[in-house]
Amino acid sequence: MKYFSLTDNLFDITEKFPQTLPVFISNGFSQLADESKRTTFGKALQLDIAIMMRQIEQDGFIKSLETAIDGSFKEIRKENTVYVKGLLPCPVRLPLQETFDEVIESKAASGLNIKADLKAASMGLDWMKEEVAMANSIDQLDDIYISAGFDMFFDKEYFGRFIDSNGFSDPIRWKGINRDFDNEKLSLKDPKGRYGIIAVVPAVFLVNTEVLDGRPVPQSWKELLDPVYTRSISLPVADFDLFNAILLTIDNNYGRDAVHALGRNMLMSLHPAQMVKSDRQKINKPAITIMPFFFTKMVKEGSMMKAVWPKDGAIISPIFMIGKNNENKQIAEVADIVSGEKVAAILSHQGLFPSLHPTIDNRLPEGATFLWLGWDYIEAHDLNSKFVECHEAFNESQLVEKQ
């Protein structure tokens, strides 16, 4: 080890190398975020004992600490370069990547370099979370970030602290947003200008009318919670962004008992691509699957599978975009491209991810509405705590039902 030994206490390490603090906090040592606790708790705990207590893989954790100290996890910033990082929805990753590649080539000719690290959403957020957790200042982060999901953007261990300090904000410069998302029932525009949203992932129902076996086709989330559908529903549990949005939105709109009911009614977890083909399973066929709207278009005409847009609204997981809040006009220029009409059309028309761009026709089904967690709810709650509470309630019902 280059900078410390396993017998050093946590206070001494973080005192000498404050850049290691985010690494400790992101790995469960939340006490170190409080200065007084860092002094008392940190002095009482050796590094080797701390690693053992948290059951952390030692070599990997030591490497993360040393990387933070080295400061080598981020390349030296270059002038006239805008750095973009994020996840692209899998169904539209290729056309979006092609569009961005064309823009990058075009802008390079005019003297603006764009470094874009954009991965498929299926890759998950861990690769990005580690970088953000280790950052001591906004200068160590990219200029623009794009991704669905609430946890990384709102969590104080990740972007939450930089949002609170006004380091990042909504970089979108539209004059208003799409009327599908700005009406008397909801408004997705962040009133405080902190978070931009370029599009949403809507969750709808796909009903196997044969397996339903005479039970009514559920027309709303509220109806879906009826005991008549016990162990009849498949859910995208592995799609954390959408699943978390579903749990929190149901909890907010229908209460904790509704989360228990959803857990009771779940039969299995399936990827959306599996859900579309669930009618071909020999056993444990779900009567109802909850999935992103895009995948309902994969259902063959004449199939026993029926798509239902909930009458109380499709629950949505927003695709967020944030940008550094400074006077760099080049960042604003790139943000205009990412939030522009061409990208919006790909998201909305090819991916069926309705766009907030004001000029886009999202071609929604007649009467389609959305069920949104709401900025007031986000402002009033610690979302990570709510995730934990809702997951526990959901899993408790799963365990009881399987006994």
N, C-alpha and C positions, 0 to 999 in steps of 0.2 A: 504494500500500500504506500502511495506516494505522499500523502498528506496527514494521515492520522493512523492510530492503531485501534484494534478491536477493544482494547481496555480503556480507551478515552471515553469520557462521559459526553452525553448529547449536548450539554450546555457548552462545554469547551469547543466541540466541533462547530456548532452553529455560531458561537461567538467569534471564532477565528475565521470561519468560512460561512458568512451569512447566506451565500448563494446556495447552500445545501438545505436551507430551511424549507423551501417549497417541496423538495424531494421527501423530506421527513413527513411533512404535513400530508402530502398526497398518498403516503403509504400508511396512514393511520395514526400518526403521532400528532393529533390535532391539538394536544395540550401545548405544544411548542409555539402555536400561533399567538398565545397569550404571553406577554412578556414576563409577568410575575410567575406564571406556571413554568415557563421555559427555564427560569432560574432555579426554582425548587425541584420540579420534576426532572429537568435536564441534568442537574448536578447529581441526582440520586441514581441515575440509570446509565450503565455502561453500554456501549454500542453493541457488543456481542450478546449481552443479555436482552437488549431491546429487540434485536433481530430474532432471537429465539422466542421471545414472548409473542411477537407478531407473526411468527412462522413465515418469515420472509426468506426467499432464496438469497443466501448471503452474497455469492459472487456477483449476481446481477444488481443487487442493491448497492454494493460497494462501488461497482462500475458507474451506476447512476450518480452517486455522490461525487466521484472523481470527475465525471464528465461535467457536472455542474460547476465544479471548481475550475476545471480547465477552461471553461467558457468556449469549448470547441464545438458545442452542439449547434451553433449557428454560424453560417459563413459570414465573412465580412461584407457589409452592405456596399453596394455599388451605386454610384450616382446614375440618374436617369433610368433606374430600374424599379419596377413595382413587383412586389412578391405577393402571390396569391396562393392560398392553400385551402383545401376542403374536400368534401365528398360530393360526388355527382350521383343522382338517382340511377340505379342500374339500367332500367329500360331505355334511358336516353343518354347514357354515358358516351357512346360512340358518336352520335351526331353532335352532341355538345362539345366533345373533345375536338372534333374536326373543325367546328366553328371557332373555338378558341385558338387552335393551331393556325388557322387562316389569319385571325386577328393579330396573333403574336408575330407572324411573318410580316404582315403589313406594317405594323407599328415599328418593328425593328428598322425598317427602311427609312422611317421618319425620325429615328433617333431615340425612340422609347422602347426599352427592353422590358418584357414581361416574363417573369419566372413563375410558372404555374405548376404547382404540385397538386393535381386533382385525381383522386382515386375513386373507385367504385364504392358506393355506400356499403356494399357487402363486406368491405375490408374492416369496417368498424372504426371507432374513434381513438382507440388506444394509442396509435402511433402519433396522433396529434396531441392528445392529452398530456403525454409525458413531456413534450416540448414546452407546452404552456405552463405546466406545473413547475418546471425548473426555471422559468424565466423570472429574473429579478426586476427587469424593467421592460417597458414596452418596446425599447429599441432592439431587444432580442427576439421579437416576434415579427411575423410577416405583416403585410400591409392590409390585406383583405382576407377574410375567412368566410367560407360558405359551408353550411351543413344543416341537415334536419336535426330535430331533437332539442330538448330543453336543458339536459344536465350540464353539458360543457359550457354553454354560453351564460348560464345563470349561476353556476356553482362558484362560490368565492375562492375555491382552490384553483380554479381555472380562469375563465374570462371575467367572471363576476367582479373580481377585484379591479380589473382594468376598466371595466364599464363604470364602476362606482367612482373611479378616479378621473373619469372623463377622457380616458386614453383612447377608447373606441366608441363609435356611435353609428347610427344609421347613415350609410353613405348614399342612399338612394335619393335621386333628385327629381322624381316625378312630381307633377303638379296634380296631387290627388292620387287615389288608388282606384282600382277596378270596382265598379258598382256592385259586383257580386260579393265584395267584402267590405263595403262601406254603405250601410243602410241602417234602417231603424232597428234591426235585430242584432247586428254586430258591426264592429269596426276593428280591423286588424292593424290599423296604423298605430304604432306605438306613440301615445300622446306625449311621452317625454323624449322622443327622438333617439332612444338608445339602440334599439334593435330594428334592423330592416328585415322585411320578409319579401322574397321574390315570388314564391309560389307555395302551395300546400299539397300534402299527401292526404287525400280523403279516404276514410275507411267506410266500406259499405258491406252489405250482406250478399252472399251467394247461397241460395237455398236449393237443396236437393229435394225436389218435390216428391220423389219416390220414397226416400228414407223418412221424410216428414210423416208419412203414414197417417194421413188424415188430420194431423194437427194443423192449426191455422198458420199461414205464412206470416212471420213476424214483420210488422211494418215500421217498427220503431225500436230504439234501444230499450225503452221502457218495457215494451212487449217481449223483447228478447230475454228479459230477466225473469220471466214467468217460470215457475217450477215445472211446467209441462215440457220444457226443453232441457231438463236435467240430463247431464252427460250427453249432450247432442251437438255441442258447438266446438269447432276448431278455431284456434286463435293464433295470431302471429307472435307468439311469445318471444321468439328469437330476434324479432325485429324490435329492438329495445325502444327506438324512437317512437314508433307507432304504438306499441303496446303500452308504454308509459303514458302517452297522450290519451289512450283509451281509458286506462285506469283512473287517471286524475280527472278527466272530464266527466266520467260517470260518477265519481266520488263527489265532485263539485255540484253536479246537476241533480243527482238522485240519491246521494248519501252513501255512507259506508256500508249499509245493508245491501245496497245495490252491487257493490264490489264483491261482497260475499256471495251474492246470487250469481254473478258472472263466473266466479270460481266454481261454484256448485254445478253450473250448467256446462262447463268446459269438458269436452271429451278428450281432446289431444291438441298438441301444438304442431302446426304444419307451416312450411314455407308457402307463400302464395302460389308459386308454380305447382307445388304438390296439391294445394287446395283445389285448383281448377280441375285436377284429374282425380279428385277424391272419390268420384262416383265409380271409378274403376277398381277401388279397393275391395277385397273379398270380405274383410271383416272390419269392424269399427268404423263404418262409414259415418262421417258427421252429417247431420241433417242441415246444419247451417255453418257456413264459414265466414269469418270476418277478414277482409283483405283490402289492400289498396284498390281503388277503382280501376286502375290500369289493367289488372289481371282478369277482370270480368270480361274484357273484350277477347280473351282467349277461349271463351266458351263456344263450342260449336253450335251452329244454328240447329234448332230442333232438339237440342239436348234437354234432359230433365232438369238441368241446372237453371235457376232463375235468379237474375240479379235484382236486388232491391236497394234503392237509395232510401235510407231511413227518413221517415216523415219528420222526426225531430231534428234531423240534420246529420250529415256525415261528419263524424268526429275527425278533426284535422290535426296533423303534425306539420307545423310550419317549416319551410326551408328558409333558414335565417341567413342574413349576410351582414357582417359588421366590417367597418373600415377604420383605420387610424384617423383620429380626430385632429388633424393638423392642416396646415395651409398648403400641403403638397398637391398642386393641381393635377399632377400625373396620377395620383391615387384616385382622385375624383373622375378622371378620364377613363381609367380602367373600370371603376365601379359603374360608370354609365354603360359600358359595354356589357358587363355581367348582368346588369339589370335591364338591358335594352330589349327592344321589341323582337329582335331575331331570336335571342335566347328564350324570351317569354313564349314565342310561338312554338319552339321545340318542346319546351316543358308542357305547355297546355295541349297542343294538338297531337304531338307524337307520344308524349308520356302520360297524358291525361292527368297531369298535375296542374290544376287550375292556377293561373297566374294572377298576381295583383297588379300587373302592368295596366294602366288605365285604358289603353286602346285595344286590348286583346278581347276577342269573343271567345269565351271559354267553352262554348258549345255544350253547356250543361243540360242534363235531362230537365224536362219541364217541371217546375216547382221545386227544383233541387235547392236545399239550404245546407248550412254548415253549423256544427256544434263546436264552439271554440271555448277553450279554457278561460280566456279573458285576462286583460291586463290588470284589472283590479285584483283578481285572484293571485296572479303572479306577484304583484306588488306586496300582497298581504301575507304570503306564505313562504317558508323555506321549502322549495320544491324537492330537494333531496330527501328531507324528512318525510314529506308527503309520499314520495316514491316508496320509501321503506315501509311506511304504514300501510299503503295500499297493496303492496306486494305481500306483506304479512297477512292481511285480511283475505286476499285472493287465495294464497297458498293454504291457509287454515281451512277454508271451505273445500279445497281440493283434497286435503288429507282426510277430512271427515267423510267426504263422499266416497272415498276409496276404501274406507274401513268396512 
